[in-house]
Amino acid sequence: MVGNDVVDLSDPETRPETLHPRFDGRVFDAIERAQVDAADDPDRQRWRLWAAKEATYKLVKKLAPATVFSPRRFLVRFDGSPWGQVQVGARRFGVQLIERAREVHAIAMRLEDLALPLVHGVRRLERDEPAAWLSWGPSTAVRRFGIEAIARAVGARAGEFSIVREGRIPKLVWRDRPAPADLSLSHHGELVAFACSLKDPAPWSPAKS
Ligand SMILES: CC(C)(COP(=O)(O)OP(=O)(O)OC[C@H]1O[C@@H](n2cnc3c(N)ncnc32)[C@H](O)[C@@H]1OP(=O)(O)O)[C@@H](O)C(=O)NCCC(=O)NCCS
């Protein structure tokens, strides 16, 4: 099972001056706050920690639907590498960061799922994107983006996939049945992102025409 969260660092709402003065105190524990304060780039470190918490929340919500997002209960531990852990109560989860110049993408997984094949991606919907992509809202764009990338990764046709909602949680459908995969979607600013863990071995095969 997987959860993901993307943060667009070029979005004005990530600037420190737009945050509530007590944001860090409300959201982070003492160890996380110390990491933000000591970081070469405190803003990026803040959003790494935040994305890890939200990605883990989306994962935990699937395991325990009654979970409430209380950011301080999601304790994030990074040691400078792109891999970290998030503790929620007695449970621990793995979290991976994938970063580029203006973005932070966090993917959370159950520790027992870390060896599963993972498909993931981030796409920035800037002005030079095809007009159709820019006209769709982020919910449509992230679904198109995720389906195209997953289909490419497993060697199936994009037209065989769809994404339905169970409550607010996205579920991948393949050939009209629940896909042997777990999906998570995210969008922020100009970015759309997804992560999808594939159950191994998955019965993907090229479609017969
Ligand atoms: C789930 C939640 C964390 C999503 O965060 P977000 O930053 O608004 O949105 P993102 O773009 O990262 O993710 C949105 C996608 O997550 C998925 N999603 C929504 N709720 C979800 C849930 N409970 N569990 C798993 N995935 C969920 C959906 O696919 C959604 O995309 P869609 O609306 O296009 O279908 C947020 O909506 C939420 O429920 N928060 C809890 C309450 C809260 O906001 N507390 C804040 C206290 S600081």
The ligand as a Gaussian input file, in Angstrom:
#p B3LYP/6-31G(d) Opt

LIG

0 1
 C       -6.206000      13.742000       2.303000
 C       -5.636000      15.117000       2.384000
 C       -4.426000      15.060000       3.327000
 C       -5.253000      15.567000       0.988000
 O       -4.384000      16.602000       1.044000
 P       -4.307000      17.774000      -0.020000
 O       -2.979000      18.398000       0.170000
 O       -5.523000      18.604000       0.101000
 O       -4.422000      17.178000      -1.441000
 P       -3.444000      16.371000      -2.402000
 O       -3.505000      17.040000      -3.692000
 O       -2.115000      16.070000      -1.835000
 O       -4.206000      14.999000      -2.512000
 C       -5.464000      14.979000      -3.050000
 C       -5.751000      13.575000      -3.484000
 O       -5.580000      12.686000      -2.393000
 C       -6.555000      11.641000      -2.506000
 N       -7.222000      11.603000      -1.244000
 C       -8.145000      12.440000      -0.757000
 N       -8.494000      12.059000       0.475000
 C       -7.788000      10.962000       0.753000
 C       -7.726000      10.121000       1.872000
 N       -8.489000      10.358000       2.955000
 N       -6.890000       9.081000       1.849000
 C       -6.123000       8.822000       0.764000
 N       -6.145000       9.594000      -0.332000
 C       -6.976000      10.654000      -0.326000
 C       -7.470000      11.981000      -3.651000
 O       -7.068000      11.205000      -4.759000
 C       -7.187000      13.424000      -3.901000
 O       -7.251000      13.784000      -5.254000
 P       -8.654000      14.068000      -5.976000
 O       -9.359000      15.031000      -5.111000
 O       -8.251000      14.612000      -7.295000
 O       -9.333000      12.747000      -6.048000
 C       -6.610000      16.148000       2.957000
 O       -7.625000      16.387000       2.069000
 C       -7.222000      15.737000       4.267000
 O       -8.185000      14.988000       4.336000
 N       -6.658000      16.271000       5.342000
 C       -7.114000      15.949000       6.654000
 C       -7.664000      17.119000       7.334000
 C       -6.760000      18.267000       7.229000
 O       -6.665000      18.857000       6.198000
 N       -6.060000      18.595000       8.294000
 C       -5.110000      19.622000       8.216000
 C       -4.576000      19.872000       9.585000
 S       -3.060000      20.718000       9.477000

